Amino acid sequence: MSTQDQRGEQPESADGDTTDFGFRRVKRGDKEQLVRGVFDSVASRYDMMNDLMSAGIHRLWKRFTIELSAVRPGQTVLDIAGGTGDLAARFSRIVGADGKVILADINASMLAVGRDRLIDEGVVGNVHTVQCDAQALAFPDNSIDCITIAFGLRNVTDKEKALRSMERVLKPGGRLLVLEFSKPTNPVLEQVYDTYSFRVLPLMGKWVANDSESYRYLAESIRKHPDQETLLGMMEDAGFVNCQYHNMTGGIVAVHRGIKA
């Protein structure tokens, strides 16, 4: 399969009623349910697969994101698409008893895994779990000090709407951190990464999670996600200032940061 085919380029719908679900075009109203099905399937083995797929490097990517967030004791952090709660657990220790961490996810299965994990790790008191949609955050304006979304934005149907919703709920001076798979900066690395994504990941998903199709979708969704510069422009269009990004692992992953004016 060529790189061009793997990237699944398809024309946009003329009427805007369809959107990407991996390399497929689906009705916009159907994407949320399709994504929910993917994460319902992988929720119980999500952390294990993350460790296997990235050889544990995802922990370093998340650690850097937390450091870049500059979160301080007493602040309120919203972790969108927080899934199994690994970021929320770390933020809980940083903000302390006077702060608050909101673990949010649109998927009930992922949220349940995260809630159980936090309880098992003894993380209680300052962490609250909320099932909500990133495109319509149910929080007051100017109420959050920092928002993180790790490996979740690519699954959102209307990314522009979600970014505007995040900007709305942040306090002036508040930070948004988007950690997401992106576009490798080296053509050779990109070719190797494509081969790994489309040949190895589905097999790994089949062997470990008994679900090759969900991991094929995850690989496809990464290729359809905006590249570094495009996402930077989207954040600026949503009203964020001082936007910048940091490539990690050769651009396979990037973390974008923007500030609410």
SEPAVEX-386906 format. One line per 2 residues: number of its first residue (from 1); their letters; for each residue y, x, z of C-alpha. Coordinates in nm, 3 decimals, padded with zeros to 5 digits. Each point is the difference from the previous one (the first is absolute). Layout:
SEPAVEX-386906
NUM) a) Y X Z  ... .
//
This chain:
SEPAVEX-386906
1) ms) 00.000 00.000 00.000  00.336 00.145 -00.095 .
3) tq) 00.290 00.030 00.242  00.192 -00.257 -00.202 .
5) dq) -00.285 -00.249 00.029  -00.041 00.074 00.370 .
7) rg) 00.364 -00.081 00.060  -00.065 -00.340 -00.151 .
9) eq) 00.334 -00.045 -00.171  00.045 -00.364 -00.092 .
11) pe) 00.307 -00.188 -00.120  00.194 -00.192 00.258 .
13) sa) -00.027 -00.377 -00.016  00.284 -00.149 -00.200 .
15) dg) 00.053 -00.282 00.249  -00.047 00.205 00.317 .
17) dt) -00.276 -00.230 00.127  -00.259 00.278 00.017 .
19) td) -00.025 00.327 00.187  -00.229 00.299 00.035 .
21) fg) -00.323 -00.015 00.194  -00.124 00.347 -00.071 .
23) fr) -00.020 00.021 -00.380  -00.035 -00.377 -00.037 .
25) rv) 00.281 -00.249 -00.050  -00.032 -00.297 00.234 .
27) kr) 00.218 -00.295 00.094  00.260 00.107 00.256 .
29) gd) -00.115 -00.270 00.239  -00.359 00.126 -00.013 .
31) ke) 00.062 00.366 00.087  00.033 -00.051 00.376 .
33) ql) -00.340 -00.169 00.020  -00.161 00.267 -00.217 .
35) vr) 00.144 00.280 00.214  -00.113 -00.183 00.312 .
37) gv) -00.353 -00.007 -00.138  00.007 00.377 -00.051 .
39) fd) 00.108 00.073 00.356  -00.227 -00.263 00.152 .
41) sv) -00.282 00.193 -00.164  00.104 00.350 00.112 .
43) as) 00.160 -00.068 00.341  -00.294 00.100 00.218 .
45) ry) -00.045 00.337 -00.173  00.362 00.063 -00.097 .
47) dm) 00.060 00.293 00.237  -00.331 00.165 -00.084 .
49) mn) 00.073 -00.023 -00.372  00.351 00.139 00.047 .
51) dl) -00.145 00.306 00.171  -00.262 00.045 -00.271 .
53) ms) 00.231 -00.062 -00.296  00.272 00.238 00.119 .
55) ag) -00.221 00.247 00.192  00.209 -00.094 00.303 .
57) ih) 00.330 00.107 -00.158  00.141 -00.353 00.035 .
59) rl) 00.050 00.079 00.370  00.237 00.285 -00.093 .
61) wk) 00.189 -00.223 -00.243  00.050 -00.259 00.274 .
63) rf) 00.098 00.260 00.257  00.274 00.128 -00.230 .
65) ti) 00.121 -00.356 -00.058  00.029 -00.056 00.373 .
67) el) 00.193 00.324 00.043  00.234 -00.096 -00.285 .
69) sa) 00.064 -00.341 00.159  00.187 00.160 00.294 .
71) vr) -00.108 -00.288 00.224  00.121 00.035 00.361 .
73) pg) -00.100 -00.154 00.335  00.120 -00.355 00.045 .
75) qt) 00.019 -00.086 -00.369  -00.171 -00.281 -00.192 .
77) vl) -00.235 00.099 -00.282  -00.149 -00.236 -00.259 .
79) di) -00.314 00.134 -00.169  -00.060 -00.218 -00.305 .
81) ag) -00.347 -00.010 -00.156  -00.096 00.180 00.320 .
83) gt) -00.363 -00.090 -00.045  -00.219 00.178 00.250 .
85) gd) 00.287 00.107 00.223  -00.004 00.380 -00.020 .
87) la) 00.376 00.029 -00.053  00.070 -00.270 00.257 .
89) ar) -00.200 00.189 00.264  00.205 00.315 -00.054 .
91) fs) 00.331 -00.184 -00.003  -00.099 -00.176 00.322 .
93) ri) -00.011 00.331 00.182  00.335 00.108 -00.145 .
95) vg) 00.205 -00.313 00.077  -00.144 -00.033 00.350 .
97) ad) 00.012 -00.292 00.239  00.360 -00.086 -00.091 .
99) gk) -00.074 -00.011 -00.372  -00.203 -00.232 -00.219 .
101) vi) -00.236 00.045 -00.294  -00.082 -00.292 -00.229 .
103) la) -00.325 00.040 -00.190  00.032 -00.231 -00.300 .
105) di) -00.242 -00.077 -00.280  -00.046 -00.290 -00.239 .
107) na) -00.378 00.035 00.024  -00.161 -00.156 00.308 .
109) sm) -00.317 00.211 -00.030  00.193 00.328 00.001 .
111) la) 00.221 -00.120 00.284  -00.305 -00.091 00.208 .
113) vg) -00.146 00.348 -00.050  00.332 00.153 00.100 .
115) rd) 00.033 -00.217 00.309  -00.351 00.087 00.116 .
117) rl) 00.061 00.369 -00.061  00.320 00.000 00.205 .
119) id) -00.175 -00.177 00.287  -00.289 00.247 -00.013 .
121) eg) 00.248 00.289 00.015  00.185 -00.156 00.291 .
123) vv) 00.317 -00.057 -00.202  00.140 -00.318 00.151 .
125) gn) 00.328 -00.128 00.134  00.252 00.121 -00.254 .
127) vh) -00.194 -00.083 -00.320  00.009 -00.349 -00.150 .
129) tv) -00.205 -00.117 -00.298  00.145 -00.239 -00.256 .
131) qc) -00.150 -00.139 -00.319  00.284 -00.014 -00.250 .
133) da) 00.099 00.053 -00.362  00.209 00.309 -00.084 .
135) qa) 00.187 -00.207 -00.258  00.131 -00.241 00.264 .
137) la) 00.015 00.173 00.338  00.043 -00.249 00.282 .
139) fp) 00.226 00.217 00.216  00.371 -00.033 00.073 .
141) dn) 00.255 00.191 -00.201  00.092 00.344 00.137 .
143) si) -00.280 00.001 00.260  -00.226 00.297 -00.088 .
145) dc) 00.071 00.371 00.046  -00.269 00.133 -00.235 .
147) it) -00.241 -00.148 -00.254  -00.307 00.176 -00.135 .
149) ia) -00.236 -00.116 -00.271  -00.291 00.233 -00.072 .
151) fg) -00.216 -00.055 -00.308  00.099 -00.366 -00.014 .
153) lr) 00.299 -00.041 -00.230  -00.209 00.032 -00.315 .
155) nv) -00.191 -00.316 00.099  00.317 -00.209 00.036 .
157) td) 00.063 -00.243 -00.287  00.380 00.023 -00.001 .
159) ke) 00.090 00.346 00.123  00.373 -00.046 -00.057 .
161) ka) 00.001 -00.315 00.215  -00.195 00.179 00.272 .
163) lr) 00.243 00.293 00.005  00.296 -00.239 00.031 .
165) sm) -00.177 -00.179 00.286  -00.052 00.332 00.178 .
167) er) 00.364 00.097 -00.049  00.110 -00.333 00.147 .
169) vl) -00.187 00.034 00.329  00.091 00.364 00.062 .
171) kp) 00.293 00.083 00.222  00.288 00.191 -00.160 .
173) gg) -00.114 00.363 00.000  -00.363 -00.112 00.018 .
175) rl) -00.261 00.185 -00.207  -00.262 -00.112 -00.248 .
177) lv) -00.298 00.232 -00.063  -00.229 -00.081 -00.293 .
179) le) -00.317 00.212 -00.008  -00.189 -00.063 -00.320 .
181) fs) -00.216 00.156 -00.266  00.217 00.123 -00.284 .
183) kp) -00.004 00.211 -00.317  -00.134 00.357 00.014 .
185) tn) 00.253 00.258 -00.112  -00.254 00.227 -00.172 .
187) pv) -00.179 -00.122 -00.318  -00.322 00.183 00.089 .
189) le) -00.002 -00.151 00.350  00.072 -00.340 -00.152 .
191) qv) -00.305 00.026 -00.226  -00.224 00.107 00.287 .
193) yd) 00.142 -00.279 00.216  -00.068 -00.260 -00.271 .
195) ty) -00.360 00.115 -00.032  -00.046 -00.014 00.376 .
197) sf) 00.164 -00.342 00.030  -00.190 -00.177 -00.275 .
199) rv) -00.339 00.165 00.028  -00.046 00.114 00.360 .
201) lp) 00.188 -00.263 00.202  -00.189 -00.304 -00.133 .
203) lm) -00.331 00.178 00.067  00.115 00.091 00.349 .
205) gk) 00.104 -00.360 00.059  -00.341 -00.120 -00.114 .
207) wv) -00.191 00.244 00.222  00.209 -00.035 00.316 .
209) an) 00.154 -00.347 -00.017  -00.241 -00.164 -00.245 .
211) ds) 00.303 -00.092 -00.210  00.083 00.202 -00.311 .
213) es) 00.233 -00.261 -00.154  00.249 00.000 00.285 .
215) yr) 00.036 00.376 -00.021  00.033 -00.016 -00.377 .
217) yl) 00.289 -00.243 00.056  00.158 00.236 00.254 .
219) ae) -00.012 00.284 -00.254  00.151 -00.222 -00.267 .
221) si) 00.273 -00.129 00.231  00.110 00.358 00.068 .
223) rk) 00.046 00.061 -00.374  00.210 -00.315 -00.038 .
225) hp) 00.225 00.084 00.294  00.350 00.130 -00.085 .
227) dq) 00.034 00.378 -00.012  00.223 00.195 00.237 .
229) et) 00.330 -00.037 -00.186  -00.058 -00.366 -00.085 .
231) ll) -00.070 -00.091 00.362  00.305 00.198 00.108 .
233) gm) 00.213 -00.210 -00.234  -00.157 -00.322 00.128 .
235) me) 00.091 00.092 00.357  00.357 00.074 -00.102 .
237) da) 00.019 -00.332 -00.187  -00.116 -00.174 00.320 .
239) gf) 00.302 00.143 00.184  -00.138 00.313 00.163 .
241) vn) 00.211 00.317 00.006  -00.079 00.370 00.034 .
243) cq) -00.335 -00.066 -00.166  -00.232 00.293 -00.050 .
245) yh) -00.369 00.072 -00.040  -00.238 00.278 00.094 .
247) nm) -00.307 00.075 -00.211  -00.320 00.091 00.179 .
249) tg) -00.326 00.140 -00.138  00.159 00.066 -00.337 .
251) gi) 00.157 -00.344 -00.030  -00.325 -00.190 00.048 .
253) va) 00.184 -00.151 00.294  00.373 -00.033 00.063 .
255) vh) 00.199 -00.128 00.294  00.334 -00.164 -00.080 .
257) rg) 00.274 -00.045 00.259  00.307 -00.219 -00.023 .
259) ik) 00.273 -00.091 00.249  00.164 -00.339 00.046 .
261) a) 00.377 00.038 -00.043 .
//
